[in-house]
Amino acid sequence: MPPNSDFRVGKQQIEEAIASEISMGSTNLNFIQTDLIVSGNIAYESGTYSLEIKPKDQETVKDYGKYIVIWEKQENGKWLMKKDIWNTSVPLLVQ
Amino acid sequence: MPPNSDFRVGKQQIEEAIASEISMGSTNLNFIQTDLIVSGNIAYESGTYSLEIKPKDQETVKDYGKYIVIWEKQENGKWLMKKDIWNTSVPLLVQ
């Protein structure tokens, strides 16, 4: 559930979205998990992220924000990342 | 967990954040819930939102996006909105 974009659903759409992020120059992605709560077959995780965006021939921009991931335990016992949403904490430039 | 802002934690900060949104001219807020999954004392909800922003003396801007809310059942049986995050689906203007 990326910002400035509709929902991305399924393996192919998600792979395309990640490839698009990388092609825009996203790098040095870091996460700090602050919560992980498990209840039965559902878990949620939240925390903060930071990354750098290095567009070609332009200055590096730093981005940081927060996220929630929903995990769902599958019948085979593995945890599936069911939903992933984030937004930036960088203030809007008011012109 | 509003966009372009740090975490807002506690009743006072959340009330201030909502008052700030309203003072900027946010109106006609609508939600469409697409998922509500309950597992024990935890539930998550996701869906889409739309709203209009009518800044004073400026044209109305439409915003729409997606959200996840985490609910936590309290000892008194009531559900507390534990976390709330959203982001816009409006494409970035590339200049």
N, CA and C atoms of all chains as a GROMACS GRO file, in nm:
protein
  570
    1MET      N    1   0.086  -0.119   0.000
    1MET     CA    2   0.000   0.000   0.000
    1MET      C    3   0.090   0.124   0.000
    2PRO      N    4   0.161   0.147  -0.114
    2PRO     CA    5   0.259   0.256  -0.116
    2PRO      C    6   0.194   0.393  -0.131
    3PRO      N    7   0.260   0.497  -0.080
    3PRO     CA    8   0.208   0.633  -0.098
    3PRO      C    9   0.205   0.673  -0.246
    4ASN      N   10   0.115   0.764  -0.279
    4ASN     CA   11   0.106   0.821  -0.414
    4ASN      C   12   0.085   0.713  -0.519
    5SER      N   13   0.007   0.613  -0.483
    5SER     CA   14  -0.013   0.498  -0.570
    5SER      C   15  -0.134   0.422  -0.519
    6ASP      N   16  -0.200   0.352  -0.609
    6ASP     CA   17  -0.309   0.265  -0.567
    6ASP      C   18  -0.251   0.141  -0.496
    7PHE      N   19  -0.339   0.057  -0.442
    7PHE     CA   20  -0.297  -0.070  -0.383
    7PHE      C   21  -0.214  -0.150  -0.485
    8ARG      N   22  -0.111  -0.217  -0.435
    8ARG     CA   23  -0.039  -0.315  -0.518
    8ARG      C   24  -0.070  -0.452  -0.459
    9VAL      N   25  -0.130  -0.536  -0.542
    9VAL     CA   26  -0.181  -0.664  -0.493
    9VAL      C   27  -0.117  -0.778  -0.571
   10GLY      N   28  -0.063  -0.876  -0.500
   10GLY     CA   29  -0.007  -0.994  -0.565
   10GLY      C   30   0.141  -0.979  -0.594
   11LYS      N   31   0.204  -1.094  -0.613
   11LYS     CA   32   0.349  -1.098  -0.625
   11LYS      C   33   0.400  -1.009  -0.738
   12GLN      N   34   0.335  -1.017  -0.855
   12GLN     CA   35   0.386  -0.942  -0.970
   12GLN      C   36   0.381  -0.792  -0.948
   13GLN      N   37   0.267  -0.743  -0.900
   13GLN     CA   38   0.254  -0.599  -0.878
   13GLN      C   39   0.352  -0.549  -0.773
   14ILE      N   40   0.372  -0.631  -0.670
   14ILE     CA   41   0.462  -0.589  -0.563
   14ILE      C   42   0.607  -0.587  -0.614
   15GLU      N   43   0.643  -0.688  -0.692
   15GLU     CA   44   0.779  -0.689  -0.749
   15GLU      C   45   0.801  -0.568  -0.839
   16GLU      N   46   0.700  -0.533  -0.917
   16GLU     CA   47   0.712  -0.417  -1.005
   16GLU      C   48   0.728  -0.289  -0.924
   17ALA      N   49   0.652  -0.278  -0.812
   17ALA     CA   50   0.659  -0.158  -0.730
   17ALA      C   51   0.798  -0.143  -0.668
   18ILE      N   52   0.853  -0.256  -0.621
   18ILE     CA   53   0.987  -0.250  -0.560
   18ILE      C   54   1.091  -0.215  -0.666
   19ALA      N   55   1.079  -0.276  -0.784
   19ALA     CA   56   1.173  -0.245  -0.892
   19ALA      C   57   1.165  -0.097  -0.929
   20SER      N   58   1.045  -0.041  -0.927
   20SER     CA   59   1.027   0.100  -0.958
   20SER      C   60   1.096   0.189  -0.855
   21GLU      N   61   1.080   0.153  -0.727
   21GLU     CA   62   1.147   0.228  -0.619
   21GLU      C   63   1.298   0.229  -0.639
   22ILE      N   64   1.351   0.110  -0.670
   22ILE     CA   65   1.497   0.098  -0.686
   22ILE      C   66   1.544   0.179  -0.806
   23SER      N   67   1.465   0.175  -0.914
   23SER     CA   68   1.506   0.248  -1.034
   23SER      C   69   1.502   0.398  -1.012
   24MET      N   70   1.421   0.444  -0.914
   24MET     CA   71   1.420   0.588  -0.883
   24MET      C   72   1.539   0.628  -0.797
   25GLY      N   73   1.615   0.529  -0.752
   25GLY     CA   74   1.736   0.560  -0.678
   25GLY      C   75   1.727   0.538  -0.528
   26SER      N   76   1.626   0.465  -0.483
   26SER     CA   77   1.613   0.440  -0.339
   26SER      C   78   1.724   0.346  -0.292
   27THR      N   79   1.784   0.381  -0.180
   27THR     CA   80   1.895   0.302  -0.128
   27THR      C   81   1.905   0.321   0.023
   28ASN      N   82   1.990   0.241   0.086
   28ASN     CA   83   2.014   0.252   0.231
   28ASN      C   84   1.885   0.248   0.314
   29LEU      N   85   1.797   0.156   0.280
   29LEU     CA   86   1.670   0.144   0.352
   29LEU      C   87   1.693   0.075   0.487
   30ASN      N   88   1.649   0.140   0.593
   30ASN     CA   89   1.660   0.084   0.728
   30ASN      C   90   1.526   0.088   0.798
   31PHE      N   91   1.501  -0.017   0.878
   31PHE     CA   92   1.378  -0.022   0.959
   31PHE      C   93   1.415  -0.033   1.106
   32ILE      N   94   1.340   0.033   1.190
   32ILE     CA   95   1.347   0.011   1.335
   32ILE      C   96   1.209  -0.033   1.380
   33GLN      N   97   1.200  -0.159   1.421
   33GLN     CA   98   1.072  -0.213   1.466
   33GLN      C   99   1.048  -0.168   1.611
   34THR      N  100   0.933  -0.110   1.637
   34THR     CA  101   0.904  -0.066   1.774
   34THR      C  102   0.795  -0.150   1.839
   35ASP      N  103   0.713  -0.218   1.761
   35ASP     CA  104   0.608  -0.304   1.816
   35ASP      C  105   0.598  -0.431   1.732
   36LEU      N  106   0.576  -0.541   1.800
   36LEU     CA  107   0.540  -0.665   1.731
   36LEU      C  108   0.444  -0.739   1.824
   37ILE      N  109   0.319  -0.744   1.783
   37ILE     CA  110   0.214  -0.803   1.866
   37ILE      C  111   0.154  -0.920   1.790
   38VAL      N  112   0.155  -1.037   1.853
   38VAL     CA  113   0.100  -1.158   1.791
   38VAL      C  114  -0.026  -1.197   1.866
   39SER      N  115  -0.132  -1.227   1.791
   39SER     CA  116  -0.256  -1.274   1.852
   39SER      C  117  -0.314  -1.381   1.761
   40GLY      N  118  -0.292  -1.507   1.800
   40GLY     CA  119  -0.340  -1.617   1.717
   40GLY      C  120  -0.267  -1.619   1.584
   41ASN      N  121  -0.344  -1.619   1.475
   41ASN     CA  122  -0.284  -1.628   1.342
   41ASN      C  123  -0.254  -1.492   1.280
   42ILE      N  124  -0.275  -1.386   1.359
   42ILE     CA  125  -0.252  -1.250   1.309
   42ILE      C  126  -0.144  -1.183   1.394
   43ALA      N  127  -0.060  -1.107   1.329
   43ALA     CA  128   0.036  -1.025   1.404
   43ALA      C  129   0.045  -0.889   1.336
   44TYR      N  130   0.075  -0.789   1.414
   44TYR     CA  131   0.107  -0.661   1.350
   44TYR      C  132   0.238  -0.609   1.406
   45GLU      N  133   0.304  -0.535   1.321
   45GLU     CA  134   0.436  -0.481   1.349
   45GLU      C  135   0.431  -0.334   1.312
   46SER      N  136   0.493  -0.248   1.392
   46SER     CA  137   0.504  -0.110   1.348
   46SER      C  138   0.639  -0.055   1.387
   47GLY      N  139   0.675   0.056   1.328
   47GLY     CA  140   0.805   0.115   1.355
   47GLY      C  141   0.834   0.228   1.260
   48THR      N  142   0.962   0.254   1.244
   48THR     CA  143   1.004   0.366   1.159
   48THR      C  144   1.099   0.316   1.051
   49TYR      N  145   1.109   0.395   0.944
   49TYR     CA  146   1.204   0.362   0.838
   49TYR      C  147   1.282   0.487   0.802
   50SER      N  148   1.394   0.465   0.738
   50SER     CA  149   1.466   0.575   0.676
   50SER      C  150   1.529   0.523   0.548
   51LEU      N  151   1.546   0.609   0.452
   51LEU     CA  152   1.610   0.571   0.326
   51LEU      C  153   1.666   0.695   0.258
   52GLU      N  154   1.746   0.669   0.158
   52GLU     CA  155   1.798   0.778   0.076
   52GLU      C  156   1.754   0.757  -0.068
   53ILE      N  157   1.720   0.866  -0.133
   53ILE     CA  158   1.682   0.860  -0.274
   53ILE      C  159   1.786   0.940  -0.351
   54LYS      N  160   1.852   0.869  -0.443
   54LYS     CA  161   1.957   0.933  -0.523
   54LYS      C  162   1.916   0.934  -0.669
   55PRO      N  163   1.833   1.031  -0.708
   55PRO     CA  164   1.795   1.036  -0.850
   55PRO      C  165   1.918   1.067  -0.934
   56LYS      N  166   1.920   1.013  -1.054
   56LYS     CA  167   2.035   1.031  -1.142
   56LYS      C  168   2.064   1.179  -1.164
   57ASP      N  169   2.187   1.219  -1.145
   57ASP     CA  170   2.230   1.357  -1.169
   57ASP      C  171   2.160   1.458  -1.078
   58GLN      N  172   2.106   1.411  -0.966
   58GLN     CA  173   2.046   1.506  -0.872
   58GLN      C  174   2.096   1.477  -0.731
   59GLU      N  175   2.073   1.572  -0.643
   59GLU     CA  176   2.120   1.555  -0.506
   59GLU      C  177   2.041   1.447  -0.433
   60THR      N  178   2.107   1.385  -0.336
   60THR     CA  179   2.043   1.282  -0.255
   60THR      C  180   1.939   1.346  -0.163
   61VAL      N  181   1.824   1.282  -0.156
   61VAL     CA  182   1.717   1.327  -0.067
   61VAL      C  183   1.698   1.221   0.041
   62LYS      N  184   1.686   1.264   0.166
   62LYS     CA  185   1.660   1.169   0.273
   62LYS      C  186   1.512   1.164   0.303
   63ASP      N  187   1.463   1.044   0.321
   63ASP     CA  188   1.323   1.026   0.358
   63ASP      C  189   1.318   0.943   0.486
   64TYR      N  190   1.221   0.971   0.570
   64TYR     CA  191   1.201   0.889   0.690
   64TYR      C  192   1.053   0.893   0.724
   65GLY      N  193   1.007   0.786   0.786
   65GLY     CA  194   0.864   0.780   0.817
   65GLY      C  195   0.833   0.661   0.905
   66LYS      N  196   0.710   0.613   0.892
   66LYS     CA  197   0.661   0.508   0.982
   66LYS      C  198   0.579   0.407   0.904
   67TYR      N  199   0.562   0.289   0.959
   67TYR     CA  200   0.496   0.182   0.885
   67TYR      C  201   0.418   0.091   0.978
   68ILE      N  202   0.323   0.022   0.920
   68ILE     CA  203   0.256  -0.091   0.985
   68ILE      C  204   0.257  -0.207   0.886
   69VAL      N  205   0.294  -0.325   0.934
   69VAL     CA  206   0.283  -0.447   0.855
   69VAL      C  207   0.190  -0.543   0.930
   70ILE      N  208   0.098  -0.603   0.855
   70ILE     CA  209   0.011  -0.708   0.908
   70ILE      C  210   0.062  -0.842   0.858
   71TRP      N  211   0.086  -0.932   0.952
   71TRP     CA  212   0.130  -1.069   0.919
   71TRP      C  213   0.016  -1.166   0.943
   72GLU      N  214   0.007  -1.267   0.857
   72GLU     CA  215  -0.098  -1.369   0.871
   72GLU      C  216  -0.034  -1.507   0.864
   73LYS      N  217  -0.054  -1.587   0.968
   73LYS     CA  218   0.006  -1.720   0.972
   73LYS      C  219  -0.070  -1.812   0.878
   74GLN      N  220   0.003  -1.879   0.791
   74GLN     CA  221  -0.058  -1.967   0.692
   74GLN      C  222  -0.075  -2.108   0.749
   75GLU      N  223  -0.149  -2.190   0.674
   75GLU     CA  224  -0.172  -2.327   0.722
   75GLU      C  225  -0.043  -2.408   0.730
   76ASN      N  226   0.057  -2.371   0.651
   76ASN     CA  227   0.186  -2.441   0.657
   76ASN      C  228   0.275  -2.389   0.769
   77GLY      N  229   0.221  -2.295   0.850
   77GLY     CA  230   0.298  -2.244   0.964
   77GLY      C  231   0.383  -2.123   0.934
   78LYS      N  232   0.396  -2.090   0.806
   78LYS     CA  233   0.477  -1.972   0.770
   78LYS      C  234   0.395  -1.845   0.784
   79TRP      N  235   0.464  -1.736   0.813
   79TRP     CA  236   0.397  -1.606   0.825
   79TRP      C  237   0.403  -1.533   0.692
   80LEU      N  238   0.287  -1.491   0.644
   80LEU     CA  239   0.278  -1.415   0.518
   80LEU      C  240   0.261  -1.267   0.551
   81MET      N  241   0.339  -1.181   0.483
   81MET     CA  242   0.317  -1.038   0.495
   81MET      C  243   0.189  -1.003   0.419
   82LYS      N  244   0.081  -0.981   0.494
   82LYS     CA  245  -0.052  -0.966   0.434
   82LYS      C  246  -0.074  -0.823   0.384
   83LYS      N  247  -0.032  -0.726   0.463
   83LYS     CA  248  -0.047  -0.586   0.425
   83LYS      C  249   0.073  -0.507   0.474
   84ASP      N  250   0.106  -0.403   0.402
   84ASP     CA  251   0.223  -0.320   0.434
   84ASP      C  252   0.189  -0.178   0.392
   85ILE      N  253   0.187  -0.088   0.489
   85ILE     CA  254   0.157   0.052   0.458
   85ILE      C  255   0.256   0.141   0.529
   86TRP      N  256   0.289   0.252   0.468
   86TRP     CA  257   0.383   0.344   0.531
   86TRP      C  258   0.354   0.485   0.481
   87ASN      N  259   0.405   0.582   0.556
   87ASN     CA  260   0.402   0.719   0.507
   87ASN      C  261   0.522   0.795   0.560
   88THR      N  262   0.554   0.903   0.492
   88THR     CA  263   0.669   0.984   0.530
   88THR      C  264   0.637   1.068   0.652
   89SER      N  265   0.739   1.096   0.732
   89SER     CA  266   0.724   1.192   0.841
   89SER      C  267   0.788   1.326   0.806
   90VAL      N  268   0.840   1.337   0.684
   90VAL     CA  269   0.902   1.463   0.642
   90VAL      C  270   0.791   1.568   0.625
   91PRO      N  271   0.806   1.686   0.689
   91PRO     CA  272   0.702   1.788   0.677
   91PRO      C  273   0.683   1.833   0.533
   92LEU      N  274   0.561   1.869   0.499
   92LEU     CA  275   0.532   1.927   0.369
   92LEU      C  276   0.599   2.063   0.358
   93LEU      N  277   0.652   2.092   0.240
   93LEU     CA  278   0.704   2.227   0.215
   93LEU      C  279   0.585   2.317   0.185
   94VAL      N  280   0.564   2.417   0.267
   94VAL     CA  281   0.457   2.513   0.239
   94VAL      C  282   0.520   2.631   0.166
   95GLN      N  283   0.471   2.657   0.046
   95GLN     CA  284   0.532   2.761  -0.038
   95GLN      C  285   0.452   2.890  -0.034
   96MET      N  286  -0.082   0.816   1.323
   96MET     CA  287   0.042   0.815   1.244
   96MET      C  288   0.017   0.890   1.113
   97PRO      N  289  -0.001   1.022   1.122
   97PRO     CA  290  -0.038   1.099   1.002
   97PRO      C  291   0.081   1.123   0.909
   98PRO      N  292   0.055   1.136   0.779
   98PRO     CA  293   0.163   1.168   0.685
   98PRO      C  294   0.224   1.304   0.716
   99ASN      N  295   0.350   1.321   0.678
   99ASN     CA  296   0.419   1.451   0.690
   99ASN      C  297   0.421   1.500   0.834
  100SER      N  298   0.435   1.407   0.925
  100SER     CA  299   0.429   1.439   1.067
  100SER      C  300   0.486   1.322   1.144
  101ASP      N  301   0.538   1.351   1.262
  101ASP     CA  302   0.582   1.244   1.350
  101ASP      C  303   0.459   1.172   1.410
  102PHE      N  304   0.483   1.064   1.483
  102PHE     CA  305   0.376   0.994   1.554
  102PHE      C  306   0.298   1.094   1.642
  103ARG      N  307   0.168   1.079   1.648
  103ARG     CA  308   0.087   1.152   1.747
  103ARG      C  309   0.038   1.050   1.848
  104VAL      N  310   0.078   1.069   1.973
  104VAL     CA  311   0.052   0.968   2.077
  104VAL      C  312  -0.029   1.030   2.189
  105GLY      N  313  -0.137   0.963   2.227
  105GLY     CA  314  -0.217   1.010   2.341
  105GLY      C  315  -0.330   1.100   2.297
  106LYS      N  316  -0.427   1.112   2.386
  106LYS     CA  317  -0.551   1.184   2.355
  106LYS      C  318  -0.525   1.328   2.312
  107GLN      N  319  -0.439   1.398   2.388
  107GLN     CA  320  -0.418   1.540   2.360
  107GLN      C  321  -0.355   1.562   2.221
  108GLN      N  322  -0.249   1.487   2.193
  108GLN     CA  323  -0.182   1.505   2.063
  108GLN      C  324  -0.276   1.470   1.947
  109ILE      N  325  -0.358   1.367   1.968
  109ILE     CA  326  -0.448   1.325   1.860
  109ILE      C  327  -0.557   1.430   1.838
  110GLU      N  328  -0.609   1.484   1.948
  110GLU     CA  329  -0.709   1.591   1.935
  110GLU      C  330  -0.651   1.712   1.863
  111GLU      N  331  -0.527   1.746   1.898
  111GLU     CA  332  -0.462   1.860   1.832
  111GLU      C  333  -0.444   1.835   1.682
  112ALA      N  334  -0.406   1.711   1.647
  112ALA     CA  335  -0.384   1.677   1.506
  112ALA      C  336  -0.514   1.686   1.428
  113ILE      N  337  -0.624   1.639   1.488
  113ILE     CA  338  -0.753   1.644   1.419
  113ILE      C  339  -0.799   1.791   1.405
  114ALA      N  340  -0.780   1.869   1.511
  114ALA     CA  341  -0.817   2.010   1.504
  114ALA      C  342  -0.738   2.082   1.395
  115SER      N  343  -0.609   2.045   1.382
  115SER     CA  344  -0.525   2.105   1.279
  115SER      C  345  -0.576   2.071   1.139
  116GLU      N  346  -0.616   1.944   1.119
  116GLU     CA  347  -0.671   1.902   0.989
  116GLU      C  348  -0.796   1.983   0.954
  117ILE      N  349  -0.882   1.998   1.052
  117ILE     CA  350  -1.008   2.070   1.028
  117ILE      C  351  -0.979   2.217   0.997
  118SER      N  352  -0.882   2.275   1.070
  118SER     CA  353  -0.852   2.416   1.048
  118SER      C  354  -0.790   2.440   0.910
  119MET      N  355  -0.730   2.336   0.852
  119MET     CA  356  -0.676   2.349   0.716
  119MET      C  357  -0.785   2.338   0.611
  120GLY      N  358  -0.905   2.302   0.653
  120GLY     CA  359  -1.018   2.300   0.560
  120GLY      C  360  -1.061   2.161   0.516
  121SER      N  361  -1.018   2.056   0.588
  121SER     CA  362  -1.058   1.920   0.552
  121SER      C  363  -1.207   1.902   0.580
  122THR      N  364  -1.275   1.840   0.484
  122THR     CA  365  -1.420   1.821   0.499
  122THR      C  366  -1.463   1.701   0.415
  123ASN      N  367  -1.586   1.660   0.434
  123ASN     CA  368  -1.644   1.548   0.356
  123ASN      C  369  -1.559   1.422   0.360
  124LEU      N  370  -1.514   1.387   0.478
  124LEU     CA  371  -1.430   1.268   0.494
  124LEU      C  372  -1.517   1.142   0.489
  125ASN      N  373  -1.480   1.050   0.401
  125ASN     CA  374  -1.553   0.924   0.388
  125ASN      C  375  -1.457   0.806   0.392
  126PHE      N  376  -1.502   0.698   0.454
  126PHE     CA  377  -1.423   0.575   0.458
  126PHE      C  378  -1.501   0.461   0.394
  127ILE      N  379  -1.430   0.376   0.322
  127ILE     CA  380  -1.488   0.249   0.276
  127ILE      C  381  -1.402   0.138   0.334
  128GLN      N  382  -1.461   0.064   0.426
  128GLN     CA  383  -1.386  -0.046   0.488
  128GLN      C  384  -1.388  -0.167   0.396
  129THR      N  385  -1.271  -0.222   0.367
  129THR     CA  386  -1.267  -0.339   0.280
  129THR      C  387  -1.228  -0.466   0.355
  130ASP      N  388  -1.164  -0.454   0.470
  130ASP     CA  389  -1.126  -0.570   0.550
  130ASP      C  390  -1.148  -0.539   0.697
  131LEU      N  391  -1.197  -0.637   0.770
  131LEU     CA  392  -1.198  -0.629   0.916
  131LEU      C  393  -1.175  -0.770   0.967
  132ILE      N  394  -1.057  -0.792   1.025
  132ILE     CA  395  -1.017  -0.924   1.069
  132ILE      C  396  -0.994  -0.920   1.219
  133VAL      N  397  -1.064  -1.006   1.292
  133VAL     CA  398  -1.050  -1.012   1.438
  133VAL      C  399  -0.980  -1.142   1.474
  134SER      N  400  -0.880  -1.131   1.562
  134SER     CA  401  -0.810  -1.250   1.612
  134SER      C  402  -0.782  -1.227   1.759
  135GLY      N  403  -0.863  -1.288   1.846
  135GLY     CA  404  -0.847  -1.267   1.989
  135GLY      C  405  -0.872  -1.122   2.026
  136ASN      N  406  -0.775  -1.063   2.094
  136ASN     CA  407  -0.793  -0.926   2.142
  136ASN      C  408  -0.743  -0.821   2.043
  137ILE      N  409  -0.702  -0.868   1.925
  137ILE     CA  410  -0.650  -0.777   1.823
  137ILE      C  411  -0.739  -0.785   1.699
  138ALA      N  412  -0.758  -0.670   1.636
  138ALA     CA  413  -0.827  -0.668   1.508
  138ALA      C  414  -0.758  -0.567   1.419
  139TYR      N  415  -0.764  -0.593   1.290
  139TYR     CA  416  -0.718  -0.488   1.198
  139TYR      C  417  -0.824  -0.464   1.093
  140GLU      N  418  -0.824  -0.342   1.048
  140GLU     CA  419  -0.922  -0.294   0.952
  140GLU      C  420  -0.844  -0.223   0.843
  141SER      N  421  -0.884  -0.239   0.719
  141SER     CA  422  -0.821  -0.157   0.615
  141SER      C  423  -0.925  -0.118   0.513
  142GLY      N  424  -0.891  -0.020   0.433
  142GLY     CA  425  -0.984   0.030   0.335
  142GLY      C  426  -0.934   0.156   0.270
  143THR      N  427  -1.028   0.232   0.217
  143THR     CA  428  -0.993   0.355   0.146
  143THR      C  429  -1.065   0.474   0.208
  144TYR      N  430  -1.010   0.591   0.185
  144TYR     CA  431  -1.074   0.714   0.231
  144TYR      C  432  -1.078   0.815   0.118
  145SER      N  433  -1.167   0.910   0.131
  145SER     CA  434  -1.163   1.027   0.043
  145SER      C  435  -1.203   1.148   0.126
  146LEU      N  436  -1.153   1.262   0.089
  146LEU     CA  437  -1.190   1.386   0.157
  146LEU      C  438  -1.165   1.503   0.064
  147GLU      N  439  -1.217   1.617   0.105
  147GLU     CA  440  -1.193   1.741   0.032
  147GLU      C  441  -1.123   1.839   0.124
  148ILE      N  442  -1.028   1.911   0.069
  148ILE     CA  443  -0.958   2.014   0.146
  148ILE      C  444  -0.992   2.148   0.081
  149LYS      N  445  -1.052   2.234   0.162
  149LYS     CA  446  -1.093   2.366   0.111
  149LYS      C  447  -1.016   2.474   0.185
  150PRO      N  448  -0.892   2.501   0.144
  150PRO     CA  449  -0.817   2.607   0.211
  150PRO      C  450  -0.887   2.741   0.186
  151LYS      N  451  -0.877   2.830   0.281
  151LYS     CA  452  -0.944   2.960   0.272
  151LYS      C  453  -0.898   3.032   0.145
  152ASP      N  454  -0.992   3.081   0.067
  152ASP     CA  455  -0.963   3.160  -0.053
  152ASP      C  456  -0.885   3.082  -0.158
  153GLN      N  457  -0.889   2.948  -0.149
  153GLN     CA  458  -0.824   2.869  -0.254
  153GLN      C  459  -0.921   2.762  -0.303
  154GLU      N  460  -0.883   2.703  -0.416
  154GLU     CA  461  -0.970   2.600  -0.474
  154GLU      C  462  -0.970   2.473  -0.390
  155THR      N  463  -1.081   2.402  -0.398
  155THR     CA  464  -1.093   2.274  -0.328
  155THR      C  465  -1.002   2.169  -0.392
  156VAL      N  466  -0.933   2.096  -0.308
  156VAL     CA  467  -0.848   1.987  -0.353
  156VAL      C  468  -0.908   1.856  -0.304
  157LYS      N  469  -0.913   1.757  -0.391
  157LYS     CA  470  -0.962   1.626  -0.349
  157LYS      C  471  -0.845   1.536  -0.314
  158ASP      N  472  -0.858   1.466  -0.205
  158ASP     CA  473  -0.757   1.368  -0.165
  158ASP      C  474  -0.825   1.234  -0.148
  159TYR      N  475  -0.753   1.127  -0.180
  159TYR     CA  476  -0.805   0.993  -0.155
  159TYR      C  477  -0.686   0.901  -0.132
  160GLY      N  478  -0.710   0.798  -0.054
  160GLY     CA  479  -0.599   0.708  -0.021
  160GLY      C  480  -0.647   0.584   0.051
  161LYS      N  481  -0.560   0.528   0.134
  161LYS     CA  482  -0.588   0.400   0.198
  161LYS      C  483  -0.540   0.404   0.342
  162TYR      N  484  -0.590   0.314   0.424
  162TYR     CA  485  -0.558   0.320   0.566
  162TYR      C  486  -0.558   0.180   0.627
  163ILE      N  487  -0.488   0.170   0.739
  163ILE     CA  488  -0.498   0.052   0.827
  163ILE      C  489  -0.519   0.103   0.968
  164VAL      N  490  -0.615   0.045   1.036
  164VAL     CA  491  -0.636   0.073   1.178
  164VAL      C  492  -0.618  -0.057   1.255
  165ILE      N  493  -0.544  -0.050   1.365
  165ILE     CA  494  -0.529  -0.163   1.456
  165ILE      C  495  -0.617  -0.138   1.578
  166TRP      N  496  -0.703  -0.233   1.608
  166TRP     CA  497  -0.790  -0.225   1.726
  166TRP      C  498  -0.741  -0.323   1.832
  167GLU      N  499  -0.751  -0.283   1.958
  167GLU     CA  500  -0.709  -0.370   2.070
  167GLU      C  501  -0.822  -0.375   2.172
  168LYS      N  502  -0.867  -0.497   2.201
  168LYS     CA  503  -0.976  -0.513   2.297
  168LYS      C  504  -0.924  -0.492   2.439
  169GLN      N  505  -0.990  -0.404   2.512
  169GLN     CA  506  -0.947  -0.371   2.648
  169GLN      C  507  -1.010  -0.468   2.749
  170GLU      N  508  -0.961  -0.460   2.872
  170GLU     CA  509  -1.012  -0.551   2.977
  170GLU      C  510  -1.160  -0.528   3.005
  171ASN      N  511  -1.206  -0.405   2.979
  171ASN     CA  512  -1.349  -0.375   3.000
  171ASN      C  513  -1.435  -0.419   2.881
  172GLY      N  514  -1.373  -0.482   2.782
  172GLY     CA  515  -1.448  -0.532   2.668
  172GLY      C  516  -1.461  -0.435   2.553
  173LYS      N  517  -1.421  -0.310   2.576
  173LYS     CA  518  -1.430  -0.212   2.467
  173LYS      C  519  -1.308  -0.220   2.375
  174TRP      N  520  -1.330  -0.185   2.250
  174TRP     CA  521  -1.222  -0.186   2.153
  174TRP      C  522  -1.158  -0.047   2.145
  175LEU      N  523  -1.026  -0.045   2.162
  175LEU     CA  524  -0.950   0.081   2.154
  175LEU      C  525  -0.881   0.089   2.019
  176MET      N  526  -0.892   0.205   1.953
  176MET     CA  527  -0.815   0.226   1.831
  176MET      C  528  -0.668   0.246   1.870
  177LYS      N  529  -0.589   0.142   1.848
  177LYS     CA  530  -0.451   0.141   1.899
  177LYS      C  531  -0.357   0.215   1.805
  178LYS      N  532  -0.374   0.192   1.675
  178LYS     CA  533  -0.290   0.260   1.576
  178LYS      C  534  -0.374   0.292   1.454
  179ASP      N  535  -0.336   0.399   1.386
  179ASP     CA  536  -0.410   0.446   1.269
  179ASP      C  537  -0.309   0.507   1.174
  180ILE      N  538  -0.296   0.450   1.056
  180ILE     CA  539  -0.200   0.503   0.957
  180ILE      C  540  -0.268   0.509   0.823
  181TRP      N  541  -0.234   0.608   0.744
  181TRP     CA  542  -0.291   0.623   0.612
  181TRP      C  543  -0.192   0.691   0.521
  182ASN      N  544  -0.216   0.679   0.391
  182ASN     CA  545  -0.139   0.758   0.295
  182ASN      C  546  -0.226   0.786   0.174
  183THR      N  547  -0.186   0.890   0.102
  183THR     CA  548  -0.263   0.930  -0.016
  183THR      C  549  -0.234   0.836  -0.132
  184SER      N  550  -0.331   0.819  -0.220
  184SER     CA  551  -0.308   0.747  -0.345
  184SER      C  552  -0.296   0.842  -0.463
  185VAL      N  553  -0.301   0.972  -0.436
  185VAL     CA  554  -0.288   1.072  -0.543
  185VAL      C  555  -0.145   1.070  -0.594
  186PRO      N  556  -0.126   1.055  -0.726
  186PRO     CA  557   0.011   1.050  -0.779
  186PRO      C  558   0.086   1.179  -0.750
  187LEU      N  559   0.217   1.166  -0.731
  187LEU     CA  560   0.302   1.283  -0.717
  187LEU      C  561   0.305   1.360  -0.848
  188LEU      N  562   0.304   1.491  -0.836
  188LEU     CA  563   0.324   1.573  -0.954
  188LEU      C  564   0.474   1.578  -0.985
  189VAL      N  565   0.512   1.526  -1.099
  189VAL     CA  566   0.653   1.534  -1.138
  189VAL      C  567   0.669   1.657  -1.227
  190GLN      N  568   0.755   1.747  -1.183
  190GLN     CA  569   0.768   1.874  -1.256
  190GLN      C  570   0.892   1.872  -1.344
   0.00000   0.00000   0.00000
